[in-house]
Amino acid sequence: MYLSVISVVPTEDYKLILTFQNSEQREFDVSPLLNFGRFSELRDEKLFKSVKISFDTIEWANELDLDPEYLYKKSISIKNNKKTFASV
């Protein structure tokens, strides 16, 4: 069973702060994907920041999305972070 994404906050440098259904916050770096196909469109800061929750994962305004299992596996846990990130 995989964990759904329940909130997403875009940050600087093409990173996303994701909160999963188990309340864990993780940071996902999108920059390695920016050289692949339509993901290069996300270099546009306005488009990158259009990310939102869609069903159990995230989606951008150009209809690109990523699998929640992939997001979880490729992200790093945020521990001892004093900032609280609100969903967009």
Biopython code that builds the backbone (N, CA, C, O; Angstrom):
import numpy as np
from Bio.PDB.StructureBuilder import StructureBuilder

atoms = [
    (1, "MET", "N", (0.836, -1.184, 0.000)),
    (1, "MET", "CA", (0.000, 0.000, 0.000)),
    (1, "MET", "C", (0.884, 1.251, 0.000)),
    (1, "MET", "O", (1.906, 1.298, 0.684)),
    (2, "TYR", "N", (0.489, 2.236, -0.754)),
    (2, "TYR", "CA", (1.259, 3.468, -0.840)),
    (2, "TYR", "C", (0.573, 4.569, -0.043)),
    (2, "TYR", "O", (-0.596, 4.456, 0.324)),
    (3, "LEU", "N", (1.318, 5.630, 0.214)),
    (3, "LEU", "CA", (0.799, 6.777, 0.950)),
    (3, "LEU", "C", (0.377, 7.867, -0.012)),
    (3, "LEU", "O", (1.116, 8.202, -0.938)),
    (4, "SER", "N", (-0.784, 8.414, 0.194)),
    (4, "SER", "CA", (-1.268, 9.529, -0.614)),
    (4, "SER", "C", (-0.597, 10.823, -0.185)),
    (4, "SER", "O", (-0.221, 10.989, 0.976)),
    (5, "VAL", "N", (-0.453, 11.725, -1.126)),
    (5, "VAL", "CA", (0.030, 13.073, -0.837)),
    (5, "VAL", "C", (-1.190, 13.894, -0.436)),
    (5, "VAL", "O", (-2.198, 13.904, -1.142)),
    (6, "ILE", "N", (-1.093, 14.586, 0.705)),
    (6, "ILE", "CA", (-2.242, 15.372, 1.165)),
    (6, "ILE", "C", (-1.993, 16.875, 1.097)),
    (6, "ILE", "O", (-2.938, 17.660, 1.186)),
    (7, "SER", "N", (-0.734, 17.287, 0.942)),
    (7, "SER", "CA", (-0.450, 18.704, 0.711)),
    (7, "SER", "C", (0.886, 18.844, -0.006)),
    (7, "SER", "O", (1.772, 17.995, 0.099)),
    (8, "VAL", "N", (0.995, 19.950, -0.738)),
    (8, "VAL", "CA", (2.225, 20.236, -1.484)),
    (8, "VAL", "C", (2.478, 21.734, -1.431)),
    (8, "VAL", "O", (1.565, 22.546, -1.583)),
    (9, "VAL", "N", (3.738, 22.078, -1.211)),
    (9, "VAL", "CA", (4.158, 23.478, -1.191)),
    (9, "VAL", "C", (5.411, 23.595, -2.054)),
    (9, "VAL", "O", (6.431, 22.978, -1.746)),
    (10, "PRO", "N", (5.347, 24.376, -3.127)),
    (10, "PRO", "CA", (6.549, 24.587, -3.940)),
    (10, "PRO", "C", (7.485, 25.569, -3.237)),
    (10, "PRO", "O", (7.036, 26.549, -2.643)),
    (11, "THR", "N", (8.768, 25.303, -3.310)),
    (11, "THR", "CA", (9.766, 26.195, -2.715)),
    (11, "THR", "C", (10.735, 26.636, -3.810)),
    (11, "THR", "O", (10.549, 26.321, -4.986)),
    (12, "GLU", "N", (11.751, 27.354, -3.413)),
    (12, "GLU", "CA", (12.773, 27.803, -4.364)),
    (12, "GLU", "C", (13.584, 26.601, -4.847)),
    (12, "GLU", "O", (13.555, 25.531, -4.238)),
    (13, "ASP", "N", (14.285, 26.791, -5.920)),
    (13, "ASP", "CA", (15.191, 25.779, -6.469)),
    (13, "ASP", "C", (14.480, 24.495, -6.882)),
    (13, "ASP", "O", (15.056, 23.410, -6.802)),
    (14, "TYR", "N", (13.239, 24.614, -7.321)),
    (14, "TYR", "CA", (12.483, 23.482, -7.865)),
    (14, "TYR", "C", (12.335, 22.325, -6.880)),
    (14, "TYR", "O", (12.513, 21.157, -7.228)),
    (15, "LYS", "N", (12.011, 22.676, -5.668)),
    (15, "LYS", "CA", (11.750, 21.655, -4.650)),
    (15, "LYS", "C", (10.306, 21.757, -4.186)),
    (15, "LYS", "O", (9.684, 22.817, -4.243)),
    (16, "LEU", "N", (9.795, 20.625, -3.727)),
    (16, "LEU", "CA", (8.433, 20.557, -3.201)),
    (16, "LEU", "C", (8.473, 20.009, -1.788)),
    (16, "LEU", "O", (9.196, 19.054, -1.504)),
    (17, "ILE", "N", (7.703, 20.608, -0.910)),
    (17, "ILE", "CA", (7.507, 20.055, 0.424)),
    (17, "ILE", "C", (6.185, 19.299, 0.365)),
    (17, "ILE", "O", (5.122, 19.879, 0.144)),
    (18, "LEU", "N", (6.280, 18.013, 0.566)),
    (18, "LEU", "CA", (5.115, 17.137, 0.471)),
    (18, "LEU", "C", (4.736, 16.631, 1.852)),
    (18, "LEU", "O", (5.599, 16.294, 2.662)),
    (19, "THR", "N", (3.447, 16.581, 2.109)),
    (19, "THR", "CA", (2.960, 15.933, 3.316)),
    (19, "THR", "C", (2.156, 14.727, 2.864)),
    (19, "THR", "O", (1.264, 14.834, 2.023)),
    (20, "PHE", "N", (2.485, 13.586, 3.434)),
    (20, "PHE", "CA", (1.809, 12.343, 3.090)),
    (20, "PHE", "C", (0.745, 12.019, 4.139)),
    (20, "PHE", "O", (0.722, 12.623, 5.211)),
    (21, "GLN", "N", (-0.120, 11.078, 3.833)),
    (21, "GLN", "CA", (-1.257, 10.782, 4.697)),
    (21, "GLN", "C", (-0.852, 10.296, 6.080)),
    (21, "GLN", "O", (-1.683, 10.295, 6.988)),
    (22, "ASN", "N", (0.385, 9.888, 6.268)),
    (22, "ASN", "CA", (0.866, 9.494, 7.593)),
    (22, "ASN", "C", (1.430, 10.694, 8.363)),
    (22, "ASN", "O", (2.057, 10.520, 9.408)),
    (23, "SER", "N", (1.210, 11.903, 7.849)),
    (23, "SER", "CA", (1.650, 13.185, 8.416)),
    (23, "SER", "C", (3.146, 13.453, 8.248)),
    (23, "SER", "O", (3.652, 14.454, 8.756)),
    (24, "GLU", "N", (3.839, 12.592, 7.558)),
    (24, "GLU", "CA", (5.269, 12.792, 7.331)),
    (24, "GLU", "C", (5.478, 13.854, 6.255)),
    (24, "GLU", "O", (4.828, 13.839, 5.210)),
    (25, "GLN", "N", (6.404, 14.780, 6.537)),
    (25, "GLN", "CA", (6.786, 15.785, 5.550)),
    (25, "GLN", "C", (8.101, 15.362, 4.916)),
    (25, "GLN", "O", (9.043, 14.948, 5.592)),
    (26, "ARG", "N", (8.130, 15.482, 3.580)),
    (26, "ARG", "CA", (9.317, 15.097, 2.825)),
    (26, "ARG", "C", (9.592, 16.145, 1.754)),
    (26, "ARG", "O", (8.675, 16.806, 1.266)),
    (27, "GLU", "N", (10.860, 16.288, 1.398)),
    (27, "GLU", "CA", (11.262, 17.236, 0.368)),
    (27, "GLU", "C", (11.612, 16.473, -0.906)),
    (27, "GLU", "O", (12.407, 15.533, -0.890)),
    (28, "PHE", "N", (11.004, 16.896, -2.002)),
    (28, "PHE", "CA", (11.244, 16.277, -3.309)),
    (28, "PHE", "C", (11.875, 17.305, -4.232)),
    (28, "PHE", "O", (11.338, 18.398, -4.412)),
    (29, "ASP", "N", (13.007, 16.958, -4.813)),
    (29, "ASP", "CA", (13.735, 17.838, -5.720)),
    (29, "ASP", "C", (13.320, 17.518, -7.159)),
    (29, "ASP", "O", (13.619, 16.438, -7.669)),
    (30, "VAL", "N", (12.641, 18.445, -7.800)),
    (30, "VAL", "CA", (12.163, 18.252, -9.169)),
    (30, "VAL", "C", (13.268, 18.513, -10.193)),
    (30, "VAL", "O", (13.163, 18.056, -11.331)),
    (31, "SER", "N", (14.318, 19.233, -9.817)),
    (31, "SER", "CA", (15.331, 19.670, -10.789)),
    (31, "SER", "C", (15.938, 18.547, -11.634)),
    (31, "SER", "O", (16.221, 18.798, -12.805)),
    (32, "PRO", "N", (16.158, 17.328, -11.128)),
    (32, "PRO", "CA", (16.696, 16.285, -12.013)),
    (32, "PRO", "C", (15.761, 15.910, -13.169)),
    (32, "PRO", "O", (16.213, 15.349, -14.167)),
    (33, "LEU", "N", (14.489, 16.208, -13.049)),
    (33, "LEU", "CA", (13.518, 15.872, -14.089)),
    (33, "LEU", "C", (13.396, 16.947, -15.166)),
    (33, "LEU", "O", (12.792, 16.708, -16.212)),
    (34, "LEU", "N", (13.959, 18.121, -14.922)),
    (34, "LEU", "CA", (13.747, 19.263, -15.811)),
    (34, "LEU", "C", (14.388, 19.117, -17.190)),
    (34, "LEU", "O", (14.149, 19.949, -18.065)),
    (35, "ASN", "N", (15.186, 18.088, -17.398)),
    (35, "ASN", "CA", (15.811, 17.848, -18.696)),
    (35, "ASN", "C", (15.091, 16.774, -19.501)),
    (35, "ASN", "O", (15.557, 16.373, -20.567)),
    (36, "PHE", "N", (13.951, 16.310, -18.988)),
    (36, "PHE", "CA", (13.234, 15.214, -19.627)),
    (36, "PHE", "C", (11.881, 15.654, -20.159)),
    (36, "PHE", "O", (11.015, 16.098, -19.405)),
    (37, "GLY", "N", (11.713, 15.525, -21.472)),
    (37, "GLY", "CA", (10.428, 15.745, -22.116)),
    (37, "GLY", "C", (9.696, 16.984, -21.638)),
    (37, "GLY", "O", (10.273, 18.067, -21.531)),
    (38, "ARG", "N", (8.417, 16.806, -21.353)),
    (38, "ARG", "CA", (7.569, 17.923, -20.954)),
    (38, "ARG", "C", (7.912, 18.471, -19.576)),
    (38, "ARG", "O", (7.474, 19.566, -19.225)),
    (39, "PHE", "N", (8.684, 17.733, -18.792)),
    (39, "PHE", "CA", (9.073, 18.269, -17.482)),
    (39, "PHE", "C", (9.923, 19.527, -17.632)),
    (39, "PHE", "O", (10.029, 20.312, -16.690)),
    (40, "SER", "N", (10.533, 19.731, -18.806)),
    (40, "SER", "CA", (11.307, 20.960, -19.038)),
    (40, "SER", "C", (10.406, 22.191, -18.964)),
    (40, "SER", "O", (10.883, 23.290, -18.679)),
    (41, "GLU", "N", (9.114, 22.017, -19.218)),
    (41, "GLU", "CA", (8.164, 23.134, -19.108)),
    (41, "GLU", "C", (8.114, 23.697, -17.686)),
    (41, "GLU", "O", (7.767, 24.861, -17.485)),
    (42, "LEU", "N", (8.462, 22.868, -16.709)),
    (42, "LEU", "CA", (8.401, 23.295, -15.305)),
    (42, "LEU", "C", (9.515, 24.270, -14.941)),
    (42, "LEU", "O", (9.543, 24.779, -13.820)),
    (43, "ARG", "N", (10.421, 24.535, -15.855)),
    (43, "ARG", "CA", (11.433, 25.570, -15.612)),
    (43, "ARG", "C", (10.786, 26.945, -15.499)),
    (43, "ARG", "O", (11.340, 27.857, -14.886)),
    (44, "ASP", "N", (9.614, 27.078, -16.095)),
    (44, "ASP", "CA", (8.817, 28.298, -15.950)),
    (44, "ASP", "C", (8.327, 28.346, -14.507)),
    (44, "ASP", "O", (7.526, 27.514, -14.081)),
    (45, "GLU", "N", (8.820, 29.330, -13.765)),
    (45, "GLU", "CA", (8.537, 29.409, -12.335)),
    (45, "GLU", "C", (7.035, 29.470, -12.035)),
    (45, "GLU", "O", (6.561, 28.853, -11.082)),
    (46, "LYS", "N", (6.311, 30.201, -12.840)),
    (46, "LYS", "CA", (4.865, 30.309, -12.636)),
    (46, "LYS", "C", (4.196, 28.943, -12.795)),
    (46, "LYS", "O", (3.335, 28.572, -11.998)),
    (47, "LEU", "N", (4.594, 28.205, -13.817)),
    (47, "LEU", "CA", (4.041, 26.866, -14.025)),
    (47, "LEU", "C", (4.461, 25.930, -12.889)),
    (47, "LEU", "O", (3.642, 25.167, -12.375)),
    (48, "PHE", "N", (5.729, 25.988, -12.503)),
    (48, "PHE", "CA", (6.198, 25.127, -11.410)),
    (48, "PHE", "C", (5.373, 25.365, -10.144)),
    (48, "PHE", "O", (5.000, 24.417, -9.453)),
    (49, "LYS", "N", (5.097, 26.606, -9.852)),
    (49, "LYS", "CA", (4.358, 26.943, -8.633)),
    (49, "LYS", "C", (2.854, 26.678, -8.752)),
    (49, "LYS", "O", (2.117, 26.877, -7.786)),
    (50, "SER", "N", (2.401, 26.240, -9.902)),
    (50, "SER", "CA", (0.983, 25.906, -10.076)),
    (50, "SER", "C", (0.641, 24.524, -9.522)),
    (50, "SER", "O", (-0.511, 24.097, -9.605)),
    (51, "VAL", "N", (1.605, 23.833, -8.969)),
    (51, "VAL", "CA", (1.398, 22.474, -8.465)),
    (51, "VAL", "C", (0.282, 22.443, -7.417)),
    (51, "VAL", "O", (0.157, 23.345, -6.589)),
    (52, "LYS", "N", (-0.516, 21.388, -7.479)),
    (52, "LYS", "CA", (-1.629, 21.229, -6.542)),
    (52, "LYS", "C", (-1.871, 19.747, -6.307)),
    (52, "LYS", "O", (-1.318, 18.895, -7.003)),
    (53, "ILE", "N", (-2.698, 19.451, -5.322)),
    (53, "ILE", "CA", (-3.100, 18.081, -5.060)),
    (53, "ILE", "C", (-4.149, 17.676, -6.090)),
    (53, "ILE", "O", (-5.068, 18.434, -6.399)),
    (54, "SER", "N", (-3.989, 16.476, -6.608)),
    (54, "SER", "CA", (-4.963, 15.908, -7.531)),
    (54, "SER", "C", (-5.140, 14.443, -7.150)),
    (54, "SER", "O", (-4.228, 13.631, -7.311)),
    (55, "PHE", "N", (-6.305, 14.124, -6.654)),
    (55, "PHE", "CA", (-6.601, 12.786, -6.144)),
    (55, "PHE", "C", (-5.605, 12.442, -5.033)),
    (55, "PHE", "O", (-5.660, 13.047, -3.963)),
    (56, "ASP", "N", (-4.701, 11.492, -5.256)),
    (56, "ASP", "CA", (-3.770, 11.068, -4.204)),
    (56, "ASP", "C", (-2.338, 11.506, -4.464)),
    (56, "ASP", "O", (-1.412, 11.031, -3.806)),
    (57, "THR", "N", (-2.151, 12.408, -5.421)),
    (57, "THR", "CA", (-0.806, 12.839, -5.779)),
    (57, "THR", "C", (-0.803, 14.320, -6.141)),
    (57, "THR", "O", (-1.696, 15.062, -5.732)),
    (58, "ILE", "N", (0.198, 14.753, -6.907)),
    (58, "ILE", "CA", (0.310, 16.153, -7.310)),
    (58, "ILE", "C", (0.148, 16.285, -8.813)),
    (58, "ILE", "O", (0.340, 15.332, -9.568)),
    (59, "GLU", "N", (-0.210, 17.491, -9.225)),
    (59, "GLU", "CA", (-0.365, 17.767, -10.651)),
    (59, "GLU", "C", (-0.096, 19.247, -10.889)),
    (59, "GLU", "O", (-0.436, 20.095, -10.064)),
    (60, "TRP", "N", (0.524, 19.543, -12.036)),
    (60, "TRP", "CA", (0.757, 20.927, -12.434)),
    (60, "TRP", "C", (-0.308, 21.363, -13.428)),
    (60, "TRP", "O", (-1.070, 20.538, -13.932)),
    (61, "ALA", "N", (-0.359, 22.651, -13.706)),
    (61, "ALA", "CA", (-1.355, 23.213, -14.614)),
    (61, "ALA", "C", (-1.236, 22.660, -16.038)),
    (61, "ALA", "O", (-2.209, 22.694, -16.791)),
    (62, "ASN", "N", (-0.065, 22.156, -16.413)),
    (62, "ASN", "CA", (0.112, 21.565, -17.751)),
    (62, "ASN", "C", (-0.255, 20.078, -17.766)),
    (62, "ASN", "O", (0.043, 19.369, -18.727)),
    (63, "GLU", "N", (-0.898, 19.618, -16.702)),
    (63, "GLU", "CA", (-1.414, 18.257, -16.542)),
    (63, "GLU", "C", (-0.344, 17.193, -16.310)),
    (63, "GLU", "O", (-0.646, 16.001, -16.371)),
    (64, "LEU", "N", (0.892, 17.594, -16.048)),
    (64, "LEU", "CA", (1.911, 16.630, -15.648)),
    (64, "LEU", "C", (1.652, 16.220, -14.209)),
    (64, "LEU", "O", (1.227, 17.031, -13.387)),
    (65, "ASP", "N", (1.912, 14.957, -13.912)),
    (65, "ASP", "CA", (1.796, 14.492, -12.537)),
    (65, "ASP", "C", (2.893, 13.469, -12.269)),
    (65, "ASP", "O", (3.598, 13.037, -13.181)),
    (66, "LEU", "N", (3.021, 13.097, -11.026)),
    (66, "LEU", "CA", (3.993, 12.087, -10.631)),
    (66, "LEU", "C", (3.316, 11.103, -9.689)),
    (66, "LEU", "O", (2.460, 11.481, -8.890)),
    (67, "ASP", "N", (3.699, 9.864, -9.788)),
    (67, "ASP", "CA", (3.149, 8.807, -8.967)),
    (67, "ASP", "C", (3.493, 9.050, -7.486)),
    (67, "ASP", "O", (4.637, 9.390, -7.182)),
    (68, "PRO", "N", (2.548, 8.889, -6.572)),
    (68, "PRO", "CA", (2.846, 9.136, -5.153)),
    (68, "PRO", "C", (3.919, 8.199, -4.591)),
    (68, "PRO", "O", (4.678, 8.591, -3.704)),
    (69, "GLU", "N", (3.987, 6.968, -5.098)),
    (69, "GLU", "CA", (5.038, 6.044, -4.644)),
    (69, "GLU", "C", (6.416, 6.565, -5.051)),
    (69, "GLU", "O", (7.363, 6.511, -4.266)),
    (70, "TYR", "N", (6.521, 7.065, -6.267)),
    (70, "TYR", "CA", (7.778, 7.639, -6.762)),
    (70, "TYR", "C", (8.165, 8.851, -5.922)),
    (70, "TYR", "O", (9.322, 8.992, -5.524)),
    (71, "LEU", "N", (7.205, 9.718, -5.656)),
    (71, "LEU", "CA", (7.467, 10.903, -4.841)),
    (71, "LEU", "C", (8.002, 10.519, -3.471)),
    (71, "LEU", "O", (8.948, 11.130, -2.973)),
    (72, "TYR", "N", (7.405, 9.520, -2.872)),
    (72, "TYR", "CA", (7.837, 9.099, -1.531)),
    (72, "TYR", "C", (9.247, 8.506, -1.574)),
    (72, "TYR", "O", (10.097, 8.852, -0.753)),
    (73, "LYS", "N", (9.486, 7.625, -2.522)),
    (73, "LYS", "CA", (10.795, 6.954, -2.611)),
    (73, "LYS", "C", (11.928, 7.914, -2.947)),
    (73, "LYS", "O", (13.048, 7.740, -2.467)),
    (74, "LYS", "N", (11.649, 8.925, -3.767)),
    (74, "LYS", "CA", (12.698, 9.836, -4.232)),
    (74, "LYS", "C", (12.821, 11.108, -3.387)),
    (74, "LYS", "O", (13.647, 11.971, -3.683)),
    (75, "SER", "N", (12.018, 11.223, -2.359)),
    (75, "SER", "CA", (12.090, 12.412, -1.501)),
    (75, "SER", "C", (12.855, 12.082, -0.223)),
    (75, "SER", "O", (13.085, 10.919, 0.110)),
    (76, "ILE", "N", (13.241, 13.146, 0.479)),
    (76, "ILE", "CA", (13.954, 12.940, 1.741)),
    (76, "ILE", "C", (13.089, 13.458, 2.885)),
    (76, "ILE", "O", (12.382, 14.458, 2.762)),
    (77, "SER", "N", (13.173, 12.756, 3.971)),
    (77, "SER", "CA", (12.382, 13.114, 5.140)),
    (77, "SER", "C", (12.858, 14.438, 5.720)),
    (77, "SER", "O", (14.055, 14.722, 5.762)),
    (78, "ILE", "N", (11.908, 15.232, 6.161)),
    (78, "ILE", "CA", (12.226, 16.496, 6.826)),
    (78, "ILE", "C", (12.020, 16.269, 8.311)),
    (78, "ILE", "O", (10.890, 16.156, 8.786)),
    (79, "LYS", "N", (13.112, 16.204, 9.028)),
    (79, "LYS", "CA", (13.050, 15.991, 10.476)),
    (79, "LYS", "C", (13.709, 17.166, 11.168)),
    (79, "LYS", "O", (14.645, 17.771, 10.645)),
    (80, "ASN", "N", (13.217, 17.473, 12.327)),
    (80, "ASN", "CA", (13.758, 18.564, 13.134)),
    (80, "ASN", "C", (13.699, 19.894, 12.401)),
    (80, "ASN", "O", (14.500, 20.790, 12.666)),
    (81, "ASN", "N", (12.765, 20.019, 11.493)),
    (81, "ASN", "CA", (12.591, 21.269, 10.764)),
    (81, "ASN", "C", (11.606, 22.118, 11.542)),
    (81, "ASN", "O", (10.482, 21.683, 11.793)),
    (82, "LYS", "N", (11.999, 23.302, 11.923)),
    (82, "LYS", "CA", (11.159, 24.148, 12.743)),
    (82, "LYS", "C", (10.079, 24.870, 11.947)),
    (82, "LYS", "O", (9.137, 25.411, 12.527)),
    (83, "LYS", "N", (10.209, 24.882, 10.616)),
    (83, "LYS", "CA", (9.212, 25.527, 9.788)),
    (83, "LYS", "C", (8.011, 24.613, 9.624)),
    (83, "LYS", "O", (8.147, 23.392, 9.539)),
    (84, "THR", "N", (6.864, 25.206, 9.583)),
    (84, "THR", "CA", (5.654, 24.459, 9.256)),
    (84, "THR", "C", (5.192, 24.944, 7.907)),
    (84, "THR", "O", (5.057, 26.146, 7.681)),
    (85, "PHE", "N", (4.952, 24.020, 7.020)),
    (85, "PHE", "CA", (4.551, 24.374, 5.666)),
    (85, "PHE", "C", (3.053, 24.172, 5.525)),
    (85, "PHE", "O", (2.525, 23.113, 5.866)),
    (86, "ALA", "N", (2.392, 25.162, 5.036)),
    (86, "ALA", "CA", (0.945, 25.095, 4.803)),
    (86, "ALA", "C", (0.713, 24.660, 3.374)),
    (86, "ALA", "O", (1.564, 24.872, 2.510)),
    (87, "SER", "N", (-0.404, 24.068, 3.123)),
    (87, "SER", "CA", (-0.709, 23.655, 1.754)),
    (87, "SER", "C", (-1.110, 24.886, 0.945)),
    (87, "SER", "O", (-1.581, 25.886, 1.488)),
    (88, "VAL", "N", (-0.913, 24.784, -0.357)),
    (88, "VAL", "CA", (-1.272, 25.891, -1.245)),
    (88, "VAL", "C", (-2.698, 25.771, -1.689)),
    (88, "VAL", "O", (-3.183, 26.614, -2.443)),
]
sb = StructureBuilder()
sb.init_structure("model")
sb.init_model(0)
sb.init_chain("A")
sb.init_seg("    ")
for serial, (resi, resn, name, xyz) in enumerate(atoms, 1):
    if name == "N":
        sb.init_residue(resn, " ", resi, " ")
    sb.init_atom(name, np.array(xyz, "f"), 0.0, 1.0, " ", f" {name:<3s}", serial, name[0])
structure = sb.get_structure()
